[in-house]
Amino acid sequence: GGGGGGSGQASGGDDGPGAGLEGGELELYDALRTWRGGVARSEGRRRPFMIVTEQVMRGIATTSPTSTKELLAVKGIGPKKLERYGEQLLEVVRSHLLRQRTSPQDGYDLELPE
């Protein structure tokens, strides 16, 4: 086996951390980055992207998976990653969603697509 390479780059200049994400997605992405940094330190890894890549964090941030099945659907999450980090990743997502739900918001503003 072995998956093929070739990373399709999205056009557009802003490709910094979390570019293209906003609101809750960006918050979750930041939470995932923080989590990843902590794991990298505790495991003594010099390359955090070996834990999960930017792509994976973005995928999680935009889909907010709350079950292992949903997490597996995120591109870049395989059985090995799921086994090792799945529960922690879901925990990050859950606590993020919990925070969002409990944060005081005056009226829910539903954003309409432009």
N, C-alpha and C positions, 0 to 999 in steps of 0.2 A: 504494500500500500504506500501511503505517503501523499499528503495533500500538495497540490500545486501552489506556487507562490503568486506573485503579481498583485501588488496592492494598488487598487484604483484610488487615485487621489481626487478628492472633490475639488472642483474649481472654487476660487475665492481666496482672498488673502488671509483672512483671520483663521488661523488654524492653531491658536494657542490652546492651552488646557480648557476644555469645556466650551470651546467656540461653537456657536450655533445652539447651545443649550440655554434655557432661561427659566427663571422662577424655580419651581420645585425640582425640576430636572437638574438644574445647575447645583442646587443645594445637595441633592442626593449624590451627584457626581463628586462634589467636594468632600462629602462624607466618605465616599468610597476611596478617594485619594488619601484621605487621612488614615483610614483603616489600612490601606495598602502600605503606607509608610510605616505604620506601627508593626505590621507583620514582617516587613523587610528588616526592620531593626531587630525584632525579637528572634528572627530566624538567621540573622547575620548575613542577609543577602545584600549584595551591592547593587543588584539590578532589580528594582521593583517590578519592571514589566514582565519579569519571569513569573511573578505571582499571578497578576492579571494585567492585560494590556489596556491601553487607552480605549481601544475599540470595545473591549468587554465592558469597561466601566461606563462608557457612553450607552452601550446597549442596555445595561442594567438601569441606568439613569432614566432612559426613555420608556422602558417597559415596566419598571417597578415589579419584578417578579416576586411573588410571595410563597411560591412552592418550588420544590426541586424540579418538577416537570417544567414549570415556566422558566426556571433558571437555565435548564438544559437547552431551551429554545434560543437562548442568547448566543449569537455567533461568537465562537471562541471558548465557550464553556463545554468541556468534554467530561466524560465519566471521572477521569483522574482529578481534574480541578474541582469537580462537584464533590468528590469524596473528601478532598483535602480542605476546601474553603467554602463549600456550599452552605453549610449551616451558618458560618460567620457572615457570608455575603447576605443571606436572607435576613439575618439579624440586623444588619445595617439598614436594609430596605425597610424592615418592619418598624424599627425605631424611628426612621425618617418619616414614614407614613403616620405613625402615632403622633409625632411632633406636629406634623402638618394638621392633623385632625384636631389636636388640642390647642393649636395656636389661635388666639382670638382674631377673628376676621369679621369686619363689619360688612355683611352682605357678600354673597358669593358672586363675584363678577365672572361670568362665563365669557371667555374670549372667543369672538367669532373670527373665523378665518377671513383674511382680507381678500 
